[in-house]
């Protein structure tokens, strides 16, 4: 049996034991057993004994983890343990639910006790008697026999694969010319003044053609003439360093004789092999390919390769892991392969699938399904070649190709060619530790195909789902961010969006990787995808449901449906359909143990009151719904960690939110966004519907109750609070929130400044800060002694008049937005901002009343994006040579006095790729009309860039 099976179950039991000893569970069973008679069952004692039994089973599983035992009885026993553990977990969650219900209705105590009295003896019998007896009766004898067989036969060491990829695998691939044009000059030393020995890393997910690219440059005639000798070895996950060293020597021997016979070579020690290699490579310029490297340990084992040979030698490494690439190469010599663009993917598919056709062109009647097959490959050359090869032998009928496309998912596990491809794609999954496997499968199972997943959204879901381990000194979200970064670096998740600092903000899963992950997790019933027809019988035990298609209505609830719904721990909607949500929410009373409820984009205008009886709910998102009021019943959700109200019409919160002591993320933005939209109307008419604009004006004119969340200090563990209306009590109470990572305030008044500065000075962990002034009020922030040391993002929206004195201390700041700052003409911000060495994005919107801005040489070295808008007095903009060397995007809008001849230095920006102009003087537009970097700019693009901080 796969060792992973043991590890997964062992970790699951460890997590369950942790839940059983948690303060929440202990408090729950104490509350339920309170005031019971002396003859009553001692619940605390019984659960303590069961916890010990679970730990004993866990110890046995860990002993078995590396065994080679594989039998039907073992599989059955593991399934029994899983079922018992799931039943046990369900019981613990049900008990916690009852304990929360007791707070509101004491009559629940008798129901809870009756439940425990009914189920606990049965579970105890299974765990304490039945499972251990079957283990001792069948498994231990089998294990002893298996160990004896292993000892007698010995273990065979896997021999490393040393063959080059087959020629046809590489000649078929299209779209490699640009990558070859990058790598070959690195090999020949044409891009580097130094002729030092160099490592070149080719990095990317499985199936992108890393090995094929290496093969093509390895065999290139220019490369062959430039170097004296060559060697290629495949490292893979398991390798023998000495054997690979021998392989390198054998390949080099053909070009230089060494004093060693083949037999002597086989008997040589590692030290002797290194001596032979030195003899082989002495004064030779060589290329050695280390193909398919999985770990930095392998890099250390072969580091000596750069210490031999003539200057200018090269080592080429192919790897899926960016950790490996970064540990070996300079950034300039790492090539990150990307999926093929649509046109090249289509060309490659036609070349393979229609090779019998002289023109390699697709018949019109097949093109619809052919393009859908190519889209399923998502630009992955291995998948395109594999599916293309399969299609080359299919009948050329539209119906046949349609059936093939619709059956791709099922064929991944039963078609020999597709199974081989799947195994190649999932090698990276096999290499993941258990906790990353769970998080990875979650992405593939829960989210729809091709869905862009924002990082913070995913991290909060992982935490709420209990997929994140505790680490001392770190929040769960920080641990989860480490998981996310690791999956990106291992090429398991694809980067969908980065910010200017290179930090990944959103990801996606490759379409075929997602399909394969669904096959992997099918047996564990990780998540059921709900369609109009419901779920399949195999999915009925799933603990999560992802609603990805609209559901008009569900049939009347049968007894089986109640059982199905009661198993659910997560319910996530990815359809903007009210009927679909209503079909489930009207059955909320059966979703008793739900932990995650994701309702974003569902057009509901209220939350059914039954939702607030889901006492185990940890995550509730109403984002982008039409909900206007959050009921006071929210106080019942005692263990809620995330409450997302962004994009709703909720303006104020009930004071009962103060009782949510476990809350970590409180997100709302209604008033703030409405104010920004209204302010932006003079930039561009966002909404042509006057009725809509009138509604916005009406909302903005409403008197928002003051002090609505002044109680916020009661939630001391809060990490995210944005964006909320400020008053003096709230600002003063913010000082208690010393764990905050992200804070957004609006309606800040001038006389709040000293108090606000005092509160901010206590937030040593703050990473993001947004402060929006009340209308016609200034932001008085001079009294802040020093900003939070790790602050990365700062948005100041309101009059400053002069640059605060603490700006020079923003050493970690990467993103700065100065909006409506109205800095005086005598207070040029540039001399202050150029000291911010980490800055990568700068927006100046109505920020400065002076006539001139000058970016001096050797300043703003990391700035990549600059947005200058509505500086009405700006008449001169100068960029000296060697200033802004990294700037790739420049956006200028509505600076009416900036004429063409007064913009200097555009040609001094070596990295500039995108130049946007919006409502700028005609003379400036004309003077830059021939600049190839000038991009068309629409009104919406203009305002979205100006307001990208929302």
Steps between C-alpha positions, in 0.01 A plus 500: 500500500617851420684648804301819438184314607652437841629857529166653403303295750761549774490878456121494494495319836757743640276789402202326658689444827593866500131594466406268784747665737418854390359747748184540291417129505587454867279796588221351288492158668532663842201724427290209370577271796438777753239422767467135395444250776775281652371198304540678171772413252829678571530659154831671569660171611358305204633748245837506671528122459391516136764764432765262635364223278521724194861582583580127522349442157697797371825353635428171321435688175831683531679168554334370185568810290813364331390137481451325168195309621217504249190283537124514476463455876729798555298718264179401678651569841618846392152580371351391833736731688411785264128446549535483878716813503248686285219393732705610798572838339132546419415428863750755630366767264144415597593536868658840440183599313284396798724694737453819298126439487495478881591866518165590344279217626578289810260228383768390251695343791272199523502457119879514499533247781253265333700525176828417673345217701368347178806524277800492734466133611476384136805699400689380805422138412633551146818685598595317818396146410418427136773691316792392727382137495491490119841667493653236727320212331590573138750778454785424739560145368495629143746774592743251658492278188556800276799621700654151479463504122665841475793391717559185295472659157680828571409832349569588141639843442340688218744567221505856377360573158783626282348511154436817305139581416397340174571715198140504378378632834694819440474552126119494517477787748432844354550837664846428645691735272473799733616294797790361298590855401524581871696197619754463219654850552528415872687186405731681261567785743357762265288670767754517778828690498641252749599162361465330838359152532124519523187303593197548274166387649196411291201501733127430475216257566508146365423459131618845386795361306794579727688186401423549132631856508816383674542229237462745212760745630724208602501381138517844338787519248630835629510358850667180381778697329550733797553234771752219527297230675147417608311282749135446592362329812145475634484559874131429577371459855723208595856496377844365581757779486790261438321323215418830337861615537607179322248572225644849449853357478392235245343766280811721525743209435408504133677834457789450745671177608534444873708247689212280616343185357120453523548246784722738694242773447227285654715432808620859551410689816335842488835669566661305216211587270545868572867465412412330172247771420761764562731316263225475237393863520839663552539797265184399316198720439201277555120485517344262755123462526345402834150410390197482732653627826260481796698618801769741606687202647557376146641841410747471790605152385599635158630843596854386419414511128556876494836473673662312211565571138580799291340838569170526313371152581128457554267282707137486386242403763137415428265508799139553605607669822585870501683442831751285312535750216550793737761312704710433190466792262508873481156642425615598153577135420173340608253432222144449625311315229141599434213310331473542124280785374176397332629530142809286562300245698258466208786464251665227707173309539426508127855390426458194723132410458480564126847389392355300211351817351750665259412846633460393864174700504187416695177427307231755569255242639756391764632841596247578776585189703867509405536849644326392819743210532791742455348737757488210749879461455540860622822556301682197643716341223500152658119500513465636145735235361329221696144597408605581145655155465180339628286703262716404202361146524136604552232507233470841341141553601366784710312257727815295575702811589214631713483174698876504546494856637214425740678188624847647561451517878403135533774385260771658714478195727437220246657594165860373496648807327306745715586309818869532411455873442308536828779330694753740351287800591444377855863425586509844661192412705663178621798704619287730718483456879158400629384846609574644154323210330181583687518869409579420138212255461271757660579745217429238235180366654323807630563767236356484147722439199726794404386701802737780602547460876606803703765411752344655812167338419665159473703542819191583704318198361792269577504627859125465540510146359760396759768423238767715665727379778578713806850647523626686802550871442300505175135562420314229311481735200878546500547123505247467217686763299811283531299207361383716210850621416631144512236374255586785264874434526445130433306589181184332635294818480537750217552870556195694380596847626792666674536847643784728401723360774471152351274373780244252371147630558295237316546151362325243285528126452592362161188342345648153456676509837161574649344204316773269625464632855128419484590140414748484789254626759193316376547212745515737798182681391660836569231706327185444299422729207127568502320521167133514409468124547662509843800287594591146407469213745880493539499863607230476763749469785692812394550756774499793258268610221605741226201637310626581152180499296162659559240287673140595441370300791578195709253221563330474836741398772501127557654327799810413294539866400497601866786260564687637199454860609592423860839370382589829334770718648539742208258647248639728230310670218663596172179600322327838517157345525263564788296185440808283542578653837139489613486129417759438771445786745135403551645172629747670733358317800648177359846661453561502873877440493589730213836681542530690172224685317612687188217701341697757297321636193171329590233772456322447833373808687488344846651210690249240624486501878572124503856575386567656840420168666806347333699530821811330359535750215855631471478681166210705360533696178217716370731686263333666199151398606206741538480458876424833672480403867701265716260368767587511867475119499856499365609488866406133503795415274740484793794348313472707181847600373421669167207731429517641145248774422685671213283603211179475705271787600579452870594846632503437873544196721295391800688535828449125550801444270709597804417161650679315218821454699657265244458741206822555303385669178225764484465630146255767384525792260154631401532865604862525393440368148192717450702809596775403258251444218340837562839671510590327173192628316680814394774279354268280300130428502507151646126442494278634225184401686397816688276303731802302615701817553213650698494192720875540562448865596214401730714243679787742540276764650364263762612567854717206590472422871813607682687267728345197334804280564672683784477167682758353262767484771316200646628289207867511590611234251374691194741488205301683232266795547396693192349729401294647786367839603714665766410702807699596809396200708583257222838663434590490868396136531709400199803517729395163644520329159873443504476189277353688203659433162263708285301809602271725298325807642273757339341824625813592701492861624783743557456503877530119503862520388687486832284217631530304174879536497516369854293193410698426183830522688396193700435285189840342454375232257306727263564432129229705327348832606227704329387834649224698328421849629150631557381746235702824497705387797878468523696197613706612799756223532819685597494372858565137405844433659582229247293288260445125549837345412368246248244721322486408130197686369384852594195683364444858622188662358466858623679832535849479645642840394850372578676163509482344851843486666488121547486428125877455488464198734276297267783263413272201419239693300435362152171672404413865569181684401475874573149611410366853536808584708517858362865535597608862487713623211790546740475137618615291207443132602766348275806571725320317780367212290828427326636379836250212503727235354240221494234700311365324188173690442417868544170679434474879526137603450426867570796469733723802419437866411850578373603560140791258470589141583850371441611140539874520556769260383550183705170535684183285507712204399221240557196703391312309229169685478437878518157661479476882489145639476332840533803700606341821371807720545755257363674656198838323505571130545867398479655155518877519506724236352543201736181590688216246517704219341231237577192702398289291262163683519438876495146638516434872453148640518333842515810712558382789284813719520746227401571593138705286264827692526487490881517124537863399508672166537254245360789364293704459819273221626658174382237267648188695390254274319163668548423871474139602562370854436149608596354849441845653454579815289500446126858622466617226736298236319648612169858504626468139619286376214786303346606331823444125459438470873193723488190294573137577430330604822127481563312696758438194718867403480590846619281498806581139588870585505438814702291310753681164497549520877132433572 
